[in-house]
Amino acid sequence: MVKLKINKWVLTPHAVDKIFERKISMLELEQLILNPDQIIEQGPKFVFVKKFLKRKDNNIAAVIIEK
């Protein structure tokens, strides 16, 4: 699994909008970032994926850019 050394996380306005739209809790967001089930590398970006069985949409994904 890819390990990123990120000291600070910054959410874009788009990410914040999607968090509210999809009713993603801060606990779910933290679990996604700190303990993803899968990390997919796409050039300079990484897609973090986490499955949440209690959510009807199951998977939550986030696009992460390391700067």
VENMO-V24877 format. One record per residue. PHI is phi in whole degrees, 0 to 359 (* if undefined). Layout:
phi
PHI
PHI
This chain:
phi
*
290
246
261
255
252
267
221
253
235
269
283
303
298
298
298
301
292
300
290
300
264
54
272
282
295
294
297
298
298
296
299
287
274
215
291
282
208
234
250
275
228
64
280
252
231
252
268
233
221
266
240
296
280
267
292
271
59
268
240
232
222
267
243
242
273
235
